[in-house]
Amino acid sequence: MKTIRPALLVLVALFASPVAAENWPSWRGPENQGISSETNVPVEWGPEKNIAWRLPLPGAAGSTPVVWGDNIFLTSIAGDDLVLLCIDTKGKEKWRRKLGSGNRNVRGDEGNSAAPSPSTDGKHVWVFFSNGSLACFDFDGKEIWQFDVQERYGKFDIQFGLTSTPVLHGDKLYLQLIHSGGAKVVALDKATGKEAWAVARPSDARMECEHSYASPIVYDGEEAKFLLTHGADYSIAYDLETGEELWRVGGLHPPGRYDVTLRFVSSPVAKDGMVVVPSAKRGITVAVKTTSKGDITEKRDNYFWTFEITPDVPSPLIVGDYVYLCRENGNLVVLEKETGKELYEERTNRNRHRASPVYANGKIYLTDRDGLVTVVEEGPEFKILAQNDLGEPIAASPVFSNGRIYLRTFDALWAIGE
């Protein structure tokens, strides 16, 4: 048998196996962490630079698209209808499916019933709307199953609509239904929509604090695996297979008077044994151990640190040795991951920030509500590399796939890149 030299093997691998494009299967990316492995994404763009295409959309929404191969999925309103769109990476609509009617706009221009984002595993796409419509489709647009979550699990009692995005992991789809009508956590068989398990989610929260606009995440590390839900004054971790509560952390209100308006919007992030837990408005941010057990609210051995500021709406980001908090007012806060020591708080601009920060190729992308994307250099020193203005309102987070950035404004879907 002829021996192939190692150097030749390297050359064969280089020429036979081009770098695969990264899919973006959920609103926070491949690992629910807001991190892209893409290295050739643009830093600068404008009306005549790095715009591949712009596709007008049938209505506004704050949901983040997902991408798999040459398929882009996103939710939208179309008049009063709630629809799922499939768009190819050339900017052409492939199909749309209506999942119901009766859109509800909330807080003026803040959101509507198409706020939750889709999720995909490369064969099917799952979609949820704030009216309770939950469905699964294949990539050709064929409905696999659909049901009304409110009919199965009770009417939603939440001021601005249930905007939580279900999280997909393995063979299950997980929902957190945190509101005043009886909070529950649910695991469904993703293939059939049948219940795998459902548990009540007790808390001592009251009034508007019972409401949550955050989304659950799944952490799948070597040392721990769990579903993490966030709302009603607590982050609570559950066993993925049984729904057993593993741990919870509370005490997230600022000291002093209990504020009944502190509902959670920002979602936690978990990476490398650490969970960064945001709160709301004038609340705190805490970093706790993924291996925690029981109620750790007063068990300081389970904490890495506590920080006096929370991002409120955008979700935290963990990259390397640093934690990034993008505040609603546009300030970027960078902390040492291990200690929580503040390295800086600097202004990007003074516009509202609703989208969550995303990392790619040594850079942090911060998207404000008016469509201005600020690109900041990763690391302990503040440096703005670019500011790119689309001139359209946006609440969705950036999506990175195959050398492009996809931005879903209230008016259109943009493909940024060559």
C-alpha positions, -999 to +999 in steps of 0.1 A: +000+000+000+014+034-010+021+058+019+009+093+016+032+119+032+018+141+060+025+173+040+005+159+011-024+150+034-025+187+045-026+199+009-054+174+001-074+186+031-069+222+021-080+218-014-107+191-010-124+206+021-132+243+018-142+260+050-178+253+058-203+281+062-216+285+097-253+282+102-272+304+127-299+281+140-313+303+169-315+339+178-284+337+199-264+316+175-251+281+174-244+277+212-270+302+225-240+325+233-241+353+207-208+341+193-199+335+156-169+316+144-170+334+110-138+353+102-146+370+069-176+392+080-177+429+070-168+456+095-180+485+074-210+490+051-232+517+037-256+526+009-229+518-017-206+495+002-210+459+012-248+457+006-256+424-011-293+430-012-323+445+007-357+427+007-388+447+018-408+427+044-446+426+048-446+441+082-426+450+113-412+426+139-384+425+164-376+388+159-341+377+149-338+356+117-322+321+116-301+307+088-294+272+076-276+266+043-294+288+017-325+292+038-333+322+060-364+319+083-380+348+100-414+357+115-434+388+106-468+404+106-485+409+072-514+432+079-532+415+108-517+381+099-489+363+117-466+347+092-434+326+088-412+335+058-386+314+041-361+335+021-331+323+001-297+338+005-301+356-029-329+377-013-359+360-029-389+349-009-394+311-013-426+307+007-447+321+035-471+304+059-498+320+079-501+309+116-531+330+126-544+365+128-549+392+154-515+410+157-512+431+188-488+461+188-474+470+223-458+501+238-461+521+207-432+511+184-417+486+209-430+453+196-458+431+183-470+395+182-441+385+159-414+391+186-403+355+192-376+342+168-377+308+149-353+279+156-341+252+132-321+220+132-314+219+094-344+198+086-373+216+102-381+250+116-401+258+147-420+290+152-440+307+180-461+338+182-473+358+212-509+348+206-499+312+214-495+297+179-467+271+179-458+251+148-432+230+131-426+231+093-402+213+070-379+233+047-404+230+018-430+248+040-451+217+048-467+218+082-456+190+105-477+200+135-493+230+151-513+238+182-523+267+204-502+269+236-528+289+254-554+262+248-531+235+261-514+253+290-536+282+300-543+317+289-514+341+290-517+369+315-488+393+307-489+430+300-470+432+267-474+397+253-454+365+258-424+372+236-401+344+249-384+324+221-385+286+226-351+269+227-343+238+207-319+211+219-315+175+209-350+160+204-368+186+225-382+221+222-384+239+255-408+268+264-408+290+294-443+304+301-437+329+328-467+352+335-494+358+361-517+331+349-497+302+363-460+300+353-449+267+337-418+252+320-426+228+292-405+203+271-420+190+239-410+163+215-398+184+186-410+158+160-446+156+172-453+185+195-464+161+222-455+169+258-424+153+272-428+170+306-443+201+321-437+216+356-450+245+376-425+273+381-432+287+416-418+320+428-425+347+453-426+374+427-457+396+426-476+419+402-456+429+371-425+411+383-444+378+375-440+387+338-410+377+318-400+389+283-367+370+284-360+337+266-347+304+280-313+290+271-297+255+272-263+250+286-245+218+275-211+217+292-189+189+304-195+198+340-232+205+338-262+204+314-295+222+320-323+243+307-321+278+322-353+299+325-354+335+335-382+356+350-404+363+381-373+374+402-353+342+396-331+323+371-339+286+375-321+256+360-339+224+351-329+189+342-332+186+304-348+151+306-370+152+336-378+189+344-364+185+379-353+218+394-316+218+398-309+253+412-322+288+414-308+322+421-328+352+433-320+384+451-318+403+418-337+434+429-318+465+440-316+468+478-345+485+496-381+487+484-394+459+462-402+473+428-432+456+412-422+469+377-389+450+375-398+423+349-369+406+331-362+413+294-325+405+290-317+368+288-288+351+307-258+336+289-238+306+300-202+296+289-172+278+303-188+270+337-202+305+343-238+318+340-241+356+338-275+365+351-289+400+343-319+416+360-339+447+352-336+485+352-318+494+384-310+458+393-277+439+394-259+414+373-245+382+389-221+355+377-228+321+392-214+285+388-231+261+364-225+233+390-248+250+416-274+230+435-305+241+453-315+277+461-281+296+460-295+331+465-277+334+498-249+309+492-220+331+481-197+302+475-217+296+443-210+332+430-181+344+410-191+380+415-219+405+417-220+437+397-241+468+404-253+475+368-275+454+346-280+457+308-318+456+312-327+447+276-297+435+256-284+401+268-249+398+282-219+384+262-190+363+274-159+363+251-125+350+263-115+367+295-143+394+294-180+399+300-197+426+279-229+444+290-245+467+265-268+490+284-301+503+270-286+538+268-258+527+245-230+524+271-208+494+268-195+479+301-166+455+300-158+433+331-131+408+339-147+375+336-132+359+366-135+388+391-162+411+378-139+440+379-150+469+357-124+477+330-145+504+313-179+519+307-179+539+275-206+555+253-212+542+218-241+566+211-272+579+229-298+559+210-319+531+226-304+496+224-328+466+222-307+441+202-282+418+219-245+422+212-229+396+189-192+386+186-173+377+154-136+377+145-123+399+174-151+424+172-183+431+191-214+443+171-238+465+189-271+475+172-292+504+183-329+510+178-324+535+149-304+511+128-269+522+137-245+493+142-213+501+162-184+477+158-161+477+188-127+460+192-127+430+216-106+433+247-100+455+278-097+488+260-125+507+242-120+513+205-148+519+180-138+504+146-168+515+126-203+528+129-227+518+101-261+533+097-290+515+079-314+544+086-342+519+096-355+510+130-343+476+143-348+455+174-335+422+161-299+410+168-273+406+140-270+372+124-237+359+109-236+332+083-213+324+053-194+357+053-225+378+056-244+397+083-282+396+081-300+425+097-338+424+101-351+460+104-388+469+108-389+475+071-367+450+054-342+421+056-306+433+047-277+411+036-245+428+044-214+415+025-201+409-010 
